[in-house]
Amino acid sequence: MLSSTYAIAFSGIHALRVEIEVQLTNGLPAFSIVGLGDKAIAESRERVRSALHAIGLSLPSNHITVNLAPADLVKEGTHYDLAIAMALIGAMEIVPADRLRSFVMMGELGLDGTLRPVSGILPASVAAYRQELGFICPASQGAEALWSGNTSILAPKNLLELINHFKGYQQLSPPIATPPSEATPLLDFQDIKGHETAKRALEIAAAGGHNVLMIGPPGSGKSMLASRFPSILPKLSSSEILEVSQIHSIAGLLQDGHLITTRPYRAPHHSASMPAMVGGGLKAQPGEVSLAHHGVLFLDELPEFKRQTLEALRQPLESGVISIARANAHITYPARFQLIAAMNPCRCGYLGVPGHECARAPKCAQEYQSKISGPLLDRIDIQIDVPLVAPWELAELSGKETSSTIRSRVEKAVLYGQERLKDRQEKAVQNAFLDSRLLEQTAPMSDDAKTFLVTSAQKLMLSGRGYHRVIRLARTIADLEYQDVIQKYHIAEALSFRRPAYGHED
């Protein structure tokens, strides 16, 4: 008596199919689970036993062997309970075993036979759909599974309902799609008074996907600017919505079957550990950099973060992915985010502010700013000073432009850049992530712009990365003006955003 069905194991955002085999053989009664499962899977024996007892079934007096294949793949979590229980019920010939092989199953069993929600339903349903298999999940997560496009989805409330469905005693109704949730109103740039240079910098950053560092005294408005930055970003595409939602599903953060339709905005505290930031932990869960995928990662008080945590950001800032290496696994998560960072000019925060002179200048500033390494700063395209707002500016009723006006310009610039790539039959990518080949093809410069860039790069001692990042930033500035050729003043503005280290001359 052999029966099998399918479940899912996760390797980052990727869902891998696992075959659950159950065999009943003669011998002393026993219930063995093999196949490199963790403690949660080993404990599923008791959950399955109690769930079957709750619906009036008892384990057969045979030797029960459960195999999770492939046996060399690490399996973790309680979401294997349902597949193990149904494969066992198929081996007991209570339901037709051949029908079970048409489904991927995920769900945790309660001791009374109810199905409890688990993480990763959306990517698991997507994987089942691509493999032309049906999908079974708890009733509370049926709406989430529907977003995969899979039309063969069952979402029972408990184990008995699913058994009766397979035996033909009742027909499970298909889950009902949850209407898209209303987007939470975003904070508006119109609330910001003054800071015209910072607003311009953030508009350029939004149009090209560039990273930003804001330096200014306490109360100058750095956090206020960062919190309103998502309101001027382009809307997520349908493929980006699905990708972002799958990451949040694996992290268990999707609520009531609603997808993530707005760009994520993550603002971890400076006490966050490195695993919390880049991912990892016991089950290698996605970290803040992955939860901010296609969105914003705001790091306030940047020098207060542990240096090891900040240095771990260097790889995802460059490549758009984060790799977590473990002794028994190597897991990769998407991490293409925009870094918006803020910091004070020195530890006391008032360097250069009239009436609040720093008592330990310049040593205080040098020690504080040196906590940010050169390689990390080299990856931040826009570095601006955010001074205190003058009282006469604060007395104004409101700012000059709304976020919708700025977003309109940003979206037009993004579309202009995408059309340029489409002409070359290239995949749309933000200017900040253009590789050197595409940069040469899509960022032609006038002769005086090229001469000015070479001279300035030599004077400022820019690295190769810094040189190309200036070109990428200038390409975005030109896109905002719908110009194909980068001019000298585009280069000049891009260079103005590369702030020299404290104590160095321009």
Residue pairs with C-beta under 8 A, 6 or more apart in sequence:
1 23
1 24
1 62
1 91
1 92
1 93
2 21
2 22
2 23
2 24
2 91
2 97
3 21
3 22
3 87
3 88
3 89
3 90
3 91
3 97
3 100
4 19
4 20
4 21
4 22
4 87
4 90
4 97
4 100
4 101
5 19
5 20
5 83
5 86
5 87
5 90
5 100
5 101
5 103
5 104
5 105
6 17
6 18
6 19
6 20
6 83
6 101
6 103
6 104
6 105
6 128
6 133
7 17
7 18
7 20
7 68
7 79
7 80
7 82
7 83
7 104
7 105
7 106
8 15
8 16
8 17
8 18
8 79
8 104
8 106
8 120
8 123
8 124
8 127
8 128
9 15
9 16
9 18
9 73
9 74
9 75
9 76
10 16
10 120
10 123
10 250
11 329
11 331
12 284
12 286
12 324
12 331
12 332
12 333
13 123
13 243
13 246
13 247
13 250
13 286
13 333
13 334
14 123
15 120
15 123
15 124
15 126
15 127
16 73
16 127
17 104
17 127
17 131
18 68
18 69
18 70
18 73
18 75
18 80
19 68
19 69
20 66
20 67
20 68
20 80
20 83
20 84
20 87
21 66
21 67
21 69
21 87
22 64
22 65
22 66
22 67
22 84
22 87
22 88
22 90
22 91
23 64
23 65
23 67
23 91
24 60
24 62
24 63
24 64
24 91
24 92
25 62
25 63
25 65
26 62
26 63
27 62
27 63
28 63
29 59
29 61
29 62
29 63
30 63
30 64
31 45
31 49
31 59
31 64
31 66
32 63
32 64
32 65
32 66
33 41
33 42
33 44
33 45
33 66
33 68
33 84
34 65
34 66
34 67
34 68
34 71
35 66
35 67
35 68
35 69
35 70
35 71
35 75
36 68
36 71
36 72
36 73
36 74
36 75
37 68
37 75
37 76
37 80
38 74
38 75
38 76
38 77
40 76
40 77
40 78
41 68
41 75
41 76
41 77
41 78
41 80
44 78
44 80
44 81
44 84
44 109
47 78
47 81
47 108
47 109
47 110
47 111
48 81
48 84
48 85
48 88
48 109
49 59
50 111
50 112
51 81
51 85
51 109
51 110
51 111
51 112
51 113
51 159
52 58
52 59
52 85
52 88
52 89
52 113
52 159
54 111
54 112
54 113
55 113
55 158
55 159
55 160
55 163
57 89
57 92
57 94
59 88
60 92
64 88
64 91
66 84
66 87
66 88
68 75
68 80
74 328
74 329
76 283
77 118
77 119
77 283
78 108
78 118
79 106
79 107
79 108
79 118
79 119
79 120
81 107
81 108
81 109
82 105
82 106
82 107
82 108
82 109
82 115
82 136
82 159
82 162
83 104
83 105
83 106
85 109
85 159
86 95
86 100
86 105
86 136
86 162
87 100
89 95
89 163
90 96
90 97
90 100
91 97
94 163
94 167
95 163
95 166
95 167
96 166
99 166
100 166
102 133
102 134
102 152
103 128
103 133
103 134
103 135
103 136
103 152
103 154
104 124
104 125
104 127
104 128
104 131
104 133
104 134
104 135
104 136
105 135
105 136
105 137
106 118
106 120
106 121
106 124
106 135
106 136
106 137
107 115
107 116
107 117
107 118
107 136
107 137
107 138
108 115
108 116
108 117
108 118
108 138
109 115
109 116
109 159
110 116
112 158
113 158
113 159
113 160
114 157
114 158
114 159
115 137
115 138
115 139
115 156
115 157
115 158
115 159
116 138
117 138
117 140
117 141
118 137
118 138
118 141
119 249
119 250
119 251
119 252
120 249
120 250
121 137
121 141
121 144
121 145
121 249
121 254
122 144
122 145
122 147
122 148
122 242
122 245
122 246
122 249
122 254
123 246
123 249
123 250
124 135
124 137
124 145
125 135
125 137
125 144
125 145
125 146
125 147
125 148
125 150
125 153
126 148
126 149
126 150
126 242
126 246
128 134
128 135
128 148
128 150
129 135
129 148
129 149
129 150
133 152
134 150
134 152
134 153
134 154
135 145
135 148
135 150
135 152
135 153
135 154
136 153
136 154
136 155
136 156
136 162
137 144
137 145
137 153
137 154
137 155
138 155
138 156
138 157
139 155
139 156
139 157
139 175
140 155
141 155
141 257
142 153
142 155
142 174
142 175
142 176
142 257
143 175
143 176
143 177
143 178
143 256
143 257
144 178
144 249
144 254
144 257
145 153
145 155
145 175
146 153
146 175
146 177
146 257
147 177
147 242
147 245
147 257
147 259
153 174
153 175
154 162
154 165
154 172
154 174
155 172
155 174
155 175
156 162
156 165
156 172
161 170
161 172
162 172
164 170
165 171
165 172
177 257
178 256
178 257
178 258
180 258
180 259
180 261
181 256
181 258
181 261
183 261
183 262
184 262
186 228
186 230
186 231
186 262
186 403
187 227
187 228
187 231
187 403
188 228
188 231
188 402
188 403
189 199
189 228
189 231
189 232
189 399
189 401
189 402
189 403
189 406
190 398
190 399
190 400
190 401
190 402
190 403
191 224
191 228
191 398
191 399
192 199
192 221
192 224
192 225
192 228
192 399
193 389
193 393
193 394
193 396
193 398
193 399
194 221
194 389
194 390
194 393
194 394
195 221
195 225
195 386
195 389
197 384
198 214
198 221
198 225
198 384
198 386
199 225
199 401
199 406
201 212
201 382
201 384
201 497
202 212
202 225
202 229
202 232
203 232
203 406
203 409
203 410
203 480
204 210
204 382
204 473
204 476
204 477
204 480
204 497
205 211
205 212
205 229
205 338
205 340
205 381
205 382
206 229
206 232
206 233
206 234
206 406
206 407
206 410
207 409
207 410
207 413
207 414
207 431
207 476
207 479
207 480
208 413
208 417
208 430
208 431
208 432
208 472
208 473
208 475
208 476
208 479
209 338
209 430
209 431
209 432
209 433
210 338
210 381
210 382
210 431
210 432
210 472
210 473
210 476
211 317
211 338
211 339
211 340
211 341
211 379
211 380
211 381
211 382
211 432
212 338
212 339
212 340
212 341
212 380
212 381
212 382
212 383
212 384
213 302
213 341
213 342
213 343
213 377
213 380
213 382
213 383
213 384
213 499
214 222
214 225
214 226
214 340
214 341
214 342
214 343
214 384
214 385
214 386
215 342
215 343
215 344
215 345
215 383
215 384
215 385
215 386
215 499
216 222
216 342
216 344
216 345
216 385
216 386
216 387
216 388
217 344
217 345
217 349
217 350
217 351
217 353
217 356
217 387
217 388
218 344
218 349
218 350
219 388
220 386
220 387
220 388
220 389
221 386
221 389
222 300
222 342
222 386
223 298
223 300
223 342
225 386
226 267
226 296
226 298
226 300
226 340
226 342
227 265
227 298
228 403
229 265
229 296
229 298
229 340
230 262
230 263
230 265
230 295
230 296
231 403
231 407
232 403
232 406
232 407
232 410
233 263
233 295
233 296
233 407
233 410
234 407
234 410
234 411
234 414
235 411
236 244
236 260
236 261
236 262
236 263
236 294
240 294
241 259
241 260
241 261
242 259
243 293
243 294
243 334
244 260
244 264
244 293
244 294
244 295
245 254
245 259
245 260
247 286
247 290
247 291
247 293
247 333
247 334
248 254
248 260
248 264
248 291
250 285
250 286
251 285
251 286
251 291
253 291
254 260
263 294
263 295
263 296
264 291
264 292
264 293
264 294
264 295
264 296
264 337
265 292
265 295
265 296
265 298
266 288
266 291
266 292
266 295
266 296
266 297
266 298
266 337
267 297
267 298
267 299
267 300
268 276
268 277
268 288
268 297
268 299
270 299
270 300
270 301
270 302
270 304
270 305
272 288
272 305
272 309
273 306
273 309
274 280
274 306
274 308
274 309
274 312
275 281
275 287
276 287
276 288
277 287
277 288
277 289
277 309
277 312
277 313
278 287
278 288
278 289
278 309
278 312
278 313
278 316
278 322
278 324
278 335
279 285
279 286
279 287
279 289
279 290
279 322
279 324
279 331
279 333
280 287
280 324
284 324
284 326
284 329
284 331
286 333
287 322
287 333
288 297
289 297
289 313
289 316
289 322
289 333
289 335
289 337
290 322
290 333
290 334
290 335
292 335
292 337
293 333
293 334
293 335
293 336
293 337
294 336
294 337
295 337
295 338
296 337
296 338
296 340
297 337
297 338
297 339
297 340
298 340
298 341
298 342
299 305
299 339
299 340
299 341
299 342
300 341
300 342
301 342
301 343
301 344
302 310
302 341
302 342
302 343
302 372
303 343
303 368
303 369
303 371
303 372
307 371
307 373
310 372
310 373
310 376
311 373
311 375
311 376
313 339
313 376
314 375
314 376
314 379
315 321
315 322
315 323
316 322
316 335
316 336
316 337
317 339
317 376
317 379
318 379
320 334
320 335
320 336
320 433
321 332
321 333
321 334
321 335
321 336
322 332
322 333
322 335
323 330
323 331
323 332
324 330
324 331
324 332
324 333
336 433
339 380
341 380
342 386
343 369
343 372
344 351
344 368
345 351
345 352
345 365
345 368
345 369
345 502
346 358
346 360
346 361
346 364
346 365
346 368
346 369
347 364
347 367
347 368
348 358
348 359
348 360
348 364
350 356
350 357
350 358
351 358
351 361
351 364
351 365
352 358
353 388
358 364
358 365
362 502
362 503
365 502
365 503
366 502
366 503
369 501
369 502
374 501
377 383
377 501
378 463
378 465
378 466
378 469
379 465
379 469
381 432
381 469
381 472
381 473
381 497
381 498
382 473
382 497
383 497
383 498
383 499
384 497
384 499
385 499
409 480
412 482
413 476
413 479
413 480
413 482
414 430
414 479
416 479
416 482
417 430
417 431
417 442
417 475
417 476
417 479
418 428
420 442
420 484
421 427
421 428
421 429
421 438
421 442
422 428
424 438
424 441
424 442
426 438
429 438
431 472
431 473
431 475
431 476
431 479
432 469
432 472
432 476
434 442
434 443
434 472
434 475
436 468
439 468
439 471
439 472
439 475
442 475
443 471
443 472
443 474
443 475
443 486
444 484
444 485
444 486
445 453
445 471
445 474
445 485
445 486
445 487
445 491
446 485
446 486
446 487
446 488
448 488
449 474
449 486
449 487
449 488
449 490
449 491
452 488
452 491
452 492
453 467
453 470
453 471
453 491
453 495
456 462
456 491
456 495
457 466
457 467
457 470
460 466
460 495
460 498
460 500
460 506
462 470
462 498
466 498
470 491
470 494
470 495
470 498
471 486
471 494
473 494
473 497
474 486
474 490
474 491
474 493
474 494
475 486
477 490
477 493
477 494
478 484
478 485
478 486
478 487
478 490
483 490
500 506
